[in-house]
């Protein structure tokens, strides 16, 4: 039986909270709501008014992503390596404005690109994300109408965002807009534009971030007791407060706040943090994402987690321009004094993001194991052959399925840290390297 609406998506844990389904429903039968059992936003269908038109399923990138179709609609070249996408130039960027650079998570490059576009009159608005004042765990998408409104969007957000809920607001804007998205939001936006092609010309540029996955709120429920924070008293969270790489700053309902260093003193402290915020508590759909690099953005950016940047006090971004427009806007913003640009080889970017070696580049392995375990898997069509980089990925898929099964069972969370440590070493030895090279490198150190 073919699915008729996104209830199939929620029933099979394929939702990644983008919210575009709510925006396209002509009957307003779809509403994004926070599911406390699952720990993230998902659509709820009012069956009595649903006409079973299928539009919510048509826009859902959690259910299906046809990369060739998206690529054709966006009029992009076919990349040589589809997991990596098109690359015009790789670079390091950061804001020339010291205050913006201090406030931003990764050097303020995206904020300054948007500021330049506002000042030049290329855009009348920017579609971004901001924290919610009501609930620290329910951030939201919003349309910034000027530069001053960009300030609240500078913070990193480690929670799900029903970003697409407000996308219909762009219909009423008189000028063009810039959008800032993670990869799944980019896919959802393009599918939305395919259903509303008259709006395509309103999108001036897509600025995307690299993304390894989004956390459910269980990540916070797991980690906060480790640092003596009462989850129920939390009012706000700034994940990257202060100098790079930023501190975790938690604001409480009584008006006080507390900061926790992310330059950890011990391996145990680091493992506790990474157990929460580095894959153990991702949305189930994030484990089967095939696009870490935001390949349909004009510009993709992320943190420079490389040894040569370890001692940085102020943030920088590793940036890839993917289109001629993206390259042009970056160079104009640099020449106009908004940004400072340093050279970087794409090898640096790939060494950080590992587009082909990580799970995103090994989805054929995930599909096989998901089928074996009778688990639902997205409908994908890729731009090229999706080879398995390492057969060790099969065991990692089983690791991930096990982690997903434990997420909603707090009584078993004591297993999460050992699982993370095992997964970390297994990944480093067998997937990102091989035993011979790994131990040879370790011995040299």
N, C-alpha and C positions, 0 to 999 in steps of 0.2 A: 504493500500500500504506500503510495507516494505521500509525503508530508504536505500539509495544506497551509500551515503557518509556522511561526517561530516557536510554537510550543514543542515541536519536534527538536528544535535546537536546545532549548532549556532542559528538556527531558533527557537529552543525551550529552549534556555538559559540553556543548560546542559553542556556547555564547562567550564572547569576550567583552561584553558590556559597552559596545560602541554606541548604541542608542539610535542608529539610523532607522531601525524598524519602526520606532515610535513616530519618527518624522514623516514616513511615507504612507502610514495607514490612513486611508481616506475616511474611515469610520471612527477614528480615534479609539479603536478597540485595543490598541497596544500602549501600555504605559511602563516605563522603566521604573523599577522599584528595587530597593536594597533588600537582598535576601540574607537574613542573619544566619540561616542554616548553612548556606554556601559561602557566605562572606564576601559577596560582590553584587553589583547591580545586574539585573536581568529583566527581560520583558515579561509582563504579565498580561495575558489575553483575556478580555471580557468576551467569552464565547457567545453570549446572547446577542451581541451586536456585530460580531465578526462575520463578514460576507464571504470569507474563504477566497478572496481575490488573489492571494499569493504574493502581494507586493512586499510584505515584510520579509518573506523568504527570498524574494528576488534580490533585495538589497543586502541580505545578510552575508557578510564575508566570513562569518564563523562557519556557515553551512557550505559555502562554495566560493572558490576564487579561480577564475579562468584568466590566467596571466596573459596569454596571447590576446584575448579580447580586451582586457584593460590596457595593454600595451598599444594596441591598434587605436583604441578610442583616444588615448593620450598622445597619439602620433609620435611615438618614440621609436628609436632604432632598436633592433633586436640585439641584445648584449651578447658578447662572446661567451661569458659565463653568467648564466641566469641567476645563480645565487648571489652574485656580486652586483649585477646591474651595470648600467653604463657609467663610465668614469671619464669625465673631461679633465679634471685636475684634482689633486689631493693637496691639502695645506693645513696649517695650524692658524686659527684665527682667535683674536680676543679683542675686547673693547678698548678703545683708546681713552675712554672715560673711566678713570680709576674707581669712582664711586659705583658705577654700573658694574664694573668688573668685580668689585668686592661683593656686591649683593647677589650676583648671578651664580648659578651652580657651576658653570663651566666657562667662565670668562666673558659672558655677556654677548657672545657673537650673534646669537639669534635676536636678542633684544635690539642690538644695534642695527642689524639688517632691517628689522621692522621700522625702527626709528628713521633710518635713511629713506625708506620707501614712503613713510608718512611725510617727511620733510620735502621730498621731491614731488609729492602729489601723485605718485603712482597708485597709491591705495587710499581708500576712504575708511578702511577698517581692517582689523586683524582678528582672525578666528583662532582663539587660543584657549588655554585651560587655566583655571584658578582654583585655589582652595575654597571650601565653603566656610562661611563664618558660623554656620549653625552646627556643623558636624565635621570633625577632623577627618573622618573616614569616607566622606561623600563629596569629593571635588566635582567641579562642573565645567562644561565648555561654555565659553561666552564670547561675545563679539566686542572687542575693544575698538572704540571709535576714535581714539587719539593716543598720543604717546604716553600721556600721564597714566592712562589706564593699563599700560603694559607692565607697570611695576609689580602688580600682584601676580603676573604670569611668570615671573622670573624664577620662582621656586620649583625645585624638582618635586614631582608627585609620584608616590609609590603605591597608589591605590587605583582602583578601576574608576574610569570617568565615562559617564554616559554622554560622550562628546557630541554625538549626532542629534541629540534632542532639540538643539536650538538651530539646526542647519537651515530650517525654513526661513529664518530671519534674513538670510542673505537675499531673498527674493525682493525685499523692500529697500535694499541699499541701492543708491544711485550710481556709485562708482564701483571700482574693482577692489578685491580684497586679497590679502595674503592669508594662508592657512598654515598652522603649525600642528603637525600630527606625528603620532607614532605609526608604525607600518600598518597595523590592522585598521586604524582610523583612516589612513590614506586609501586603503582598499575600499572601505565602506563609503568614503566620500566619492570616489570615482564611480562606484556602482550607483550611488545616488544621482550623480551627474548624468550617467547613462540613462537613467529613468527620467531625468529633467534636463535634456541636452541644451535647452535655451539658457541654462545657468552656467554652462561651461565657460563662457566668455567673461563671466564675473570673477573667475579665479585667476588672479594675476600670476601668482607663484605659490608653489607648495614647498614649505621648508619642513623637512622631516628629521626626526631624531632616530638614531639607532635604538634598538630595543631588544633586550633578552627575554623580557616577560614582565607581566604585571602581578603584584602580590594581592592575595585576598586579605581581608582584615585579620585572618588567623595568624598572619606573620607578626602582627603587632601583639595579639593576644599571647603568642608564644614568647616574644622577646621582652615585652615590658616587665613581666615578673623577674626576668634575669637582671634588670637594672633598677629594680625596686620602684617601678612606676605602676600606679593603679590605673588600669585601662579605662575604667568608668569615669575617672576624673579628668581625662584628657580633653582639652578644648581645641588645641591646634598643634600641628607638627610641621617643623621645617627640617627637612632631611639633610640639607646641605648648608647649614648656617655658618657664616664666617668664612675664614680663609680656606683655600683648597686643601683637602678634599671636602671640607665642610664638617660641621658637627651636627649631631642630631639634637635639635632644640625642641623640647616638648613644653607647650603652654597648658596650664591647668585652669579648671573652671573657677578657682579662687583668685585668679589673676596673676599667680606666680608662674615662673618658668624655670626650667633646668636644662643644662646643656651636657651632652655626652660626647667625648672625643671619638673620632673615627680613625685616628692614627693610634691603633691599638697597641698596648704595651706587651701583651702576650698572645700566643697563637690561640689559646683557649678563648680569649675575649673576641678575637677575630672570627673564630669558627662559630661562636654563638650568634654573632651578628649576621654572618653569611648564611647560617642555617635558616634564619628568618627571611632574609632579603635577597638570597641568591639561589632561587629555583625550588626550594623545598615547599614553598607555599604559593607558587604561581597558580593562576587560573588553569584548570585542566586544559583549556583550549590553547594556552600559550605553549604547552609542550609539543604541540603539533603545528606550530607556526613555521612557515617556510621562508619568511622574509624578515631577516634581522636588520638588513641594511637600508630599509625604506627605499626600494629601488625605483618607485614611481614618483618620488619627490624630485624637485628641481635641484635642491640642495639637501644633503644629509649630513648630520653632525652628531658627535658624541664625545664622551670623555677620553682623554689621552692616557689610558692606563698603561704607560710604558716606563721602564726603569729610568729613562732620561728625564722624566717629569716628576719623579718621586719627591723631590725636594721643593717643588713649586709651592709658593705661598698663595699665589693668585691663580685662578683658573684659566685654562685654555681649552679650546675645542679642536678636535681632529675633524676636518670638514672635507667632504667630497662634493664637487659640483658635478651634476649628472646631465645637465642640459646646457645649451648655449646661453639661454636666459639666465640660468643659475650662475654660470661663470661671469656673465656680464654684470649682474647685480653685485656680486662679491667684489669684483675689481673696481666698480664705480664707488662702492662704499669705502673701499680701502683708499682710493685716490682722493675721496672727499674728506678723509680723516676720521671716519667713524670707527674703522677697524684697523688693527695691526695684523699684518700677514707674515707668516714664516713658512718656509718651504717644508714639505713633508713628502715622503715617498708613499705610494699606495701600499707598499709592503708594511709600513708602520700602521696604517689603518687596518689592514688585514690581520696583522699580528695581534692587534687589540681585539677586534671583533670576531675573527675566525669564522668568516661567513660560510666557508665550505666545510670546515671540520666539525663545527658545533652541530647540535640537533637540527638546526634550520636547514643545513645542507645535506642532511641524511634522512630526509623524510620517507624515502622508499623503505628504509629499515623500520621506521615507526609504523608505516602502513601495514607491513607484513606482521609485525608483532601485535598490533592492535586487532588485526583480523583474527589472529590466533587466539587472543583473549576475548574475542567477541565484543570488542569495544568500538563505538562509533568513531569514524574518521572523516575529516572534511573531504568534499569533492574538489580535487585539484586538477588543473591542467597547467603544465609548466611551459616555460619558454624554451626549454631544452631538456635533454635527458637528465633525469635526477638519479645519478649514480650514488652508490653507497661508498663514502670515503673510507670508512673502516668498518669491518665486520664486528668489531667490538661494540659498535653502536647497539647491536641487538640486546646485549646484556644491559646497556644503559637504559634502553626503553623499558625493560622490566623493572629496573630501579625506579624510573619515573612513575610507572603505573602503581608501584607499591607506595611511593610517596603520596600520590594523589589519594590513594585509599586511606591514608592515615590523617590527611589534612583535617577532616571533620570529626576526628576522634581524639579529643584532647587527652584522654587516658593513655594514649599510645605516643604522645609527643616526645616522651623520653627517648624514643628511637630516632628522632629526627636528626639530632646532632651526629650520632654515629653514622647514620646514613649519609649525611652531608660529607663527613670526613672520608668515608670509603669512596663515595662518588667522586670527590675532588681528586683523590690520588689515582683512581681508576681512569678518570678522564685525562689527567695529565700524562699518565704513562702509556695508555693504550689507544687513546683517541686523538689527542693533540700532538702526540709524539709516537715513539715506539720504545719498548723497554731498553734497548741498547743505547739509543740516543739520549733517553731520559737520564739513565744512571751515569752515562759518560759526562753529561752536563753537570750533574750533581757532584761528581767526583772532582771536576775541575774547580768548582766553587770551594 
